[in-house]
Amino acid sequence: MSGCSSNNQTLVVGNHECCSQTPYVQDKLCAPYTLTTATPQVIYALNTNPTKTFVSGTISLDSGPTGGEVTVTFLLGATVVETDTLPVGASLAFTKNGFTSITLTGVAPFAPPYQGEFCITPRYPLG
């Protein structure tokens, strides 16, 4: 029986490999955000191949106007890949590829402003 361990090391039985030997690099970015207008705010822009980059992360909406919500948009260039809506007090966890940027857009009113935090961990192959 062959399989892969959880730390992506290859296990070989009968000279059959199950996991890629491609070395990956991992970064991490965490920052707070504040939205005070309806203009979409870019929180992440990818500068590597979007089909070979895997991005995990969380986006939280900690405070904002009562009943308010923020739209999270994943874009490939100018094309919308996916949208998610966060009400105040909610968080979004994701693992995706095939996008080049993430934007956040709030809905009026903006008093108090929308505030939260995002943590994004991209993983991409070396070379």
N, C-alpha and C positions, 0 to 999 in steps of 0.2 A: 504494500500500500504506500502511496506517495501523497504528499500534501505540503502545504506551505505553513510555516509558523507565523505567528502574529507579528513578528518583527521583520517580516519580508526577507528572511534568509531562505535560501533554497535548500530543500531536502531532496536528495537524489536516491532513488531506488531503481535498479536496473538501467542506470544511465539515462533516466527521463527527468528533465527539470520541469518544475511547475511554475516557477516565478522568474520574472525578468531580472536580469543582472544589471539593468540600467541604473547608474547612480543618480539619485535625486538630491536636490538642494531644497531646504525648507527655510522660509523666512516667517516672521510674525510681526504684525502691525496692530497695535491697539491704540485707540484715541477716542476722546469724547467728541460729540458733535452738538451743535445748536442750530436749529432752523428758525429763522425769523421772517422769511418770505416764501412765496410759492415757487420760487426758482429752484429747479432740481440742483441738489448739491452732490457733486461727484466725491465719493468717499474712497474709491479704489479704481485705479486704471492699470491695466495689465500691459507690460512691455515685452512679453514673450509670446510664443505660439499658443493661442487659446485652446487648441485641441490637445496639446501635450502638457498643459498646466492644469493642475488640480488644486482647487481652492476650497478650504474649509473655513468656517467662521461663524460668528454670532453677531447679531445686531439687536440691541435692546432699545426700547423707547421708555425711558424712566419717568419722564414728566412732560406735561403739555396741557393744552386747554381741555376742560372736561368734555368727554366724548370725541376728542380729536384722534386723528390717526395719521400715520406716515406710510407712504407707498415706497417700497423697496423695489427698484427696477434693475434687472440684469440685462445688459446690452451687449450685442456683438456689432461693433461699429455704431450705427444709428438704428439698428434693428432690435426691437424688444424681444428678448429670449424668454423672460419670465417676469412676472410681478407678484409681489406679496404685500399684504396690508398688515401693519402693526398698530393695534390700538394702544393707548397709553397703558403702561404697565406690562406689556408683552415683550417677548424676545423671539427671534428667529434664528435657528441653527441650520446650516447648510453645508453641503459638499457638492461642488459643481465643477464642470469645465465647459468650454465652448462659449465663453463670454469675454469681453474686453474691459468692461467697466461696471460699476455699481453706483446707482444714484439714489438719493433719498429726497422725497418731496412731501412737504406738509400741506395741510388743508387749513385755510383761514377759519377762525381767527388765530393769530400768533401771539396772543397774550394770555397766559405766560408762554414763552417760546417752547418749542419742542426740544427736549434734551435727552441724550442717551449716550451709548458707547458702542463701538464696534471693535471686534478683534478678528483679524483675517490672517490665515496661514496658507500662503501659496506654496505648492511643491512643484518643481519643474526639473526636467532632466538636464544633466550637465552635457555640454557639447553642442 
